[in-house]
């Protein structure tokens, strides 16, 4: 058998050729080494204060980069597996029900808060300028991020954390101008939505399991005062217990913001309660915007666990959104009550509140119980709070997570069977992909 070659190579190199190639290769690696270290200012930041031995930190940036790329690969593989299972279930028309498994028990044993802080530290490490486009493009391919919408070039984002909370070009997210519409506060996937009826105001986590809105928003929420007007007829014993609980809630409210209490009472009649749960994937735009014009009166920070909040976790972990760390902002809009809960997740313990930059989440502390009271702040001036316009930025996630809206909207006159029907109408379906500013639903004044 004969082999053809377009180039004739000598079998042996003479000493001149060998020395030349060896020097050429040595020069290439030295140049690459200098280029890498000259574009890594984080080395100086993490070196010893006395400017002495920095040998131990020589591989800090490469190590962080390798860990980041490894995490990207794991997350991508997991996402592909979950998406395949969900797609198969949807094709068969099957809605998967709540079913705890071994994973839920295993997650309880993991130090997820500490893991999330470590991940946060890794994503905050400044990457070399030349490496940034490769890392961010890999992330975009894995999680379907739209890089064309970014307000800055890739090289301007010094770390993965900055890339996660990136802003968009002006006009990328037009806000629905209809004053009778409720705009989506985030880019994400619609998981659940509906009307809250009856005592308890239960929100469906997944088919077969629900949690109460008051457990999500907090015991001192305005919600008990609102829900009191929307419950059906009860027995005298139930009515007595409910009245006592409502009076206790109102007493707590009156101590901290009495003006708000009177305002809620004035806006409650003729209003129905609704909810909407939106899941943000890792590749989504991570900033949270205002769905309407409203006054934010109070903020509550619940320091909890940090379970994953993907669809599989929702099917296996009880009280997922109640157990997890979250920040709740609550107040009033022109139709009554409005609350928004930003729920943290694994690797997303940091929730930034743009209207309160000093707030810090996922701080090192003993793991709190879901029954522990939240850290609460009433915004001044009392009874007015912070006014935000529809489309204004309110908060940001460091990756992706979940937002839960609970709000009042108009109700029409009672139907023939005596049960009120809400004038508010959702124009979305489960599984829909929505973007900031798009209308989730509309209502009519009554």
N, C-alpha and C positions, 0 to 999 in steps of 0.2 A: 504493500500500500504506500502510495506517495502522498506527501503533504506539501501543499503550496504555501508560500508566504510572500507577501508583497514587500517585506523588509528583510534584509539580511542582517542578522545580529551576530556579532562575534561570539564564539563559545567562551573565550577567555578574554578578560579585560587586562590591558597593560596597566602598569602602576600609575601612569599619568591619568588615564581615564577613571580608574578606581578612586584616586584621591579627589578628583574633581567632583564626582558624584557624591562622595561622602561629605565634602564640604557644602555642597548645594543642599543636601537634605538637612544637615545641621543648621544651616542658615534659615531654612524654612521653619523648622520647629522653634527656633529662638524667636523669630519674628512673630509667630503665632502666640507664643507664651507672653511676649511683651504686649501684644495687642489685647489679649484677654485681660491681663492685670491692669493695663492702663485705663480700661473702660469699666473697672469695678471699684467705684468709690466706696462701696460698702466694706471693703477690706479695712479701710482706715477707721470707719465708724465702729467696727467690732474688735479692733486691735487693742492691746493694752494701753492704759492711759499714759504710761511712762515712755511709750514709743519704742519699747524694747522688743522682746521676742514676739514675733507675729507668725512664727512657723506653724503654730497650731491652728491658725485661722486661714491658712493658705487655700484650703479646699472648702471654705464656707459656702461661697457662691456656687461652685460646681456641685457640691452636695445638695444644696437647696434646689438647684435646677433639676438634678437627677430625681430628687424626691417629688418635685412638682410634676415632672413628666411621667413618673411611675403612677402617681395619683390620677393623672389625666387618663392614662391607659385603663386603670381599674374602673374608674367612673364610666368611661365610654363603654367598656365591655358589659358592665352592669346595666347601663341604660339600654343597650341593644337587646339584652336578654329580657328585661322587663317590657320593653316595647313589643317584642315578638309575642310574649305571652298575652299581653293586653289585646293586641291585634287579632290573635287567634280567637280570644273570647268574644270580641266584638263581631267578628265574622259569623260566629255561631249564634249571635243574639243572646249571649249569656251575660248577666250582670253578676260579677263575683261578690259573694256575701262575706260578711265579717267572720273570720275564723282565726283565732290566735294560734300561733305555731311556736316551735322551739326558738325561732329567731327572736321573737319578742322577749322571751325569757333571757336569752343570751345578751340582748342589748342592754337589759337592766344591770348586768354585771360589768359592763364596759365603762371606763371613765370617759364618757363622751364629751363632757365639758372640757377636760384637760386635753383630749385629742383635738378638739376644735380650737383651743388656744394655740396648740402647737402648729396646727394647719394655718391659723391666722398669722403666726410669726413667720412661717415659711413663705406665705404669699405676700408678706410685707417686705421681704428681702429685695433690695434693688438689683435688677438684672442688668447685665452689660447691654449697652445700646445695640450692638450688632446682633445680639441674641433675641431681643424682644420680638421682632416680627415673626421669627420662627415659632416661638412659644405661643404667641397669641393666635397665629394662623392655625396652629395645631389644635388649640382649644376651640376655635371657631368651626373647624371641620368636624371635630368630635361632637359638638353640641349645637351645631347649626346656628351660630351667631352671625348676624349681618354686619360685616365690617364696613360696609359702605355708608352706614348711618352715623358712624362715630364722628364726633366733633373735632378730634385731634388725630394726627398721624400716629401710627403704632409706636414709633420710637419715643413719643412723648409720655407714654405710660410707663413709669419707672418700675412698677411691680405688678404682679398679678392682681393684687388687691385694688390698685388704681384702675386696672383694666375692668374688673368686675363692676365697679360703681361708675363706669364711664358715662359721660353725658352724650347726648345725641345732637346732630345738626339741627339748627333752628328749622321748624316746620316739619320735622320727621314724624311728630305725633300731634296732628291737628286735634283740637278739643271740640267735641260736638257742641255747636252753639245754641242748641235748643234749650231754653231755660227750664223746660219740663222733662229733661232727660237726666239720667244718672250715668255719669261717664265711668268707664273702667279706670281704676287707679293704677293698674299695672299691666305689663305684658304677661300673659300667662294662659293657662288652660282652665276652663270652667269645670270644677269638680261637682259642686252642688249649689242649688239655689232654690228658693221657694218662700212661702209665707209661714210665719210663726203663729201658730194657733194654739189656744188652750193653755192650761196651767203648765208652767215649767218652761215654755218657749224652747222646745227641743230642736236642735240643729242636727241633721243627719250627717254623720261622719262617713258612713258607708252603709249599704243595705244590711240591716240587721243590727245596727248599733247607732245610738244617738247620744248627744251630750247637751246639757242645758246652756243656753246663752248666758245666763247669769254666772255660771262657773267659768266661762271663758272671759267675760268682761270684768268680773269681780263682784263681791257682795255689796259694795257701796255704789254700784252702778245706778244710773238713772233708770235702768231697764225695769226693775221691779215696780216702779211707779207707773211706767208706761204699760206694762203687761197687765197691771191690775184692772185696766179698763177693757181688756180684750179677752178675758177668760169667760167661759160659759158658766151657766148656772151650776152651783155646787151645793152640797149638803151644808147644813148649818154648822156642823163641826169643822168641815173643810174650810168654810168661809171664815170661821173664827181664827183658825190657824193661819190662813193666808193673810187675813187682815193684820194679825199681830206681826207677821214677818214683814209686811209692807210698811207698817208703822215704824218698825225697827230700822228698815232701810232708809225711810224718809228722815228719821231722827239723825242717822249718821250723815246723810246728805245735808241736812239743815245746819249741822255744826260747821261744815266746811264751806259750803257755798249755798246759802239760803236763797239768794236771788235766782240761781239756776233752778232751784226746786219750784219756785213760783212760775217760772217760764215754762218748765216741762208740763206742769199742771194745765197751763193755759193752752198748750199746743196739742195735748193728747187726744181730745175728743175727735171722733171721726177718722182716726188714722189707724192703718194696719201696720204690723211689723213684718219685715222681710229680711232675708239674709242671702248672701252670695259668697261662695268659697272659691278662690282663684289660686291655682298652684303655679309658681314660677320655676321653670327648669333652670339648670345651671347656665345654659347659654342665653337665657332671656336678658332683656334690659332690666336692671335691678333697682331702679329708683321708683319710689311710690309717690303718686300725685293725688291731689284732692279730687274726689269724684263730683263735688258740688261746691257752691259757696256756703261756707258754714263757720261757726264760731267754736273753736276747740276750747273747752272749759277745763278739762282735767286730763292728766296723763298718769297711767299706772304701769309700773314695771314689775312683772312677775318673773322672779328668778327661779327657773325650773330646769328640767332635763333638756337634752338636745338630741332627741330621737330623729331619724330621717323622717321626712314628711312626704315622700313619694307615694304613689298609689298603692304599692305593696304594703308599706308601713301603715297606711290608713286602714287596710283590711286586716291587720294583725295586731296592732297596738291599741289597747283600750284608752279612751280619753286622750288621744294623741295630742290634740291642740291645747287641751287643758293642762296636760303634764309638761309640755315644752315651755321653754323660756319665751316670753312674748312682751311686746309693748302695746298697750291699748291707749288710743286717744278717743275721747268722747266729748260730745257737745251737742249743738243744735243747729239745724238748718231751717229753711222757711217752711218745711213740712213737719218739723218736730225733732225727734230723737235721731242721732247719728253717732255711730261708733265704728272704729276701724281697728282691728287687731293684726299686728305684724308678728307672725309666729316664727321663731327661730328654728334651726335644725342642725344636724351634725355638720360641722365645719362652717356653720353660719351663726355662731353665737353672738356675733357682733351685729347689732341693729343700730344704725345711726339715725337719730331724729334731728332733722335739719332745722326744726323750729326750736330745738333745745340741744345745741351741740355738746354741752357739757355732760350729757347723759352717757353712762358707760354700762355696757351689758357683758354678761359672761365673765364676771370678775372672779378671781380665786376665792372660794368660800365653801363652807360645808354645804353639801347638796341639800337644798331646801325641799320641803314637802309642798305638794299642790295645795294643801290647806293653809299654808303660811300666808299672812296678809301681804299684799304687794306694797312696794314703795310708791307713794303717790305724791303728785304735785298738782296744786290748783293754780291755774294761770291767772295772772292779774291783767287788767282790773277785774275784780270779782264780779261774776255774773255776765261778763263780756268775753274775757279770755283772749285767745289769739284768733284773729280773723284771717281766714285763708280763702282764696278765690279758686274757682273751678280750674283745675289744671296745674295749680301751684305744686311745687315739690314739697313733700312732707318728710319723707324718710328714705332710707336706702338699706338694702341687704348686701352683705358681702358674699354673694354667690347666687343662691336661689332659695325660695322658701314658699310660704303661703300667706295670703291676706284674706281675712274674713271681714265682710261688711255686715253690719246689723243696722237697720234704719227704718224709720217710719215713712209712710206715703199715704196719700188720700185713699179713702174708702167710699164706695158709692152707697146709695140708700139700700136698706136691707132687701134681700131677694124675697121671693114668695115664701120660701121655707123659713124665713126669719133670720138666716145667717147672712152677715154682711159680705159683700164681694168687693175686693179692692179695685180701685181705679188704676192702680199701678200695674203695668204689664211688662214682664221680662220679654226681651226679644232675642234670647240666647238659648242654646241647648247644651246639655252635658257633653263635654269633650270638645266644645268650640274653642278655637284659639282666638283670643282677643288682644287688642293693643291699647295702650294708654290713650284715653280720650274718646274711644268708641262707646256708643251708647249701650249700656247693659239693659236698659228699659226706659219706658216713658210713662208719664202719668197725666191726668187731667184734673184741674181744680174742680172741687165740688162745693 
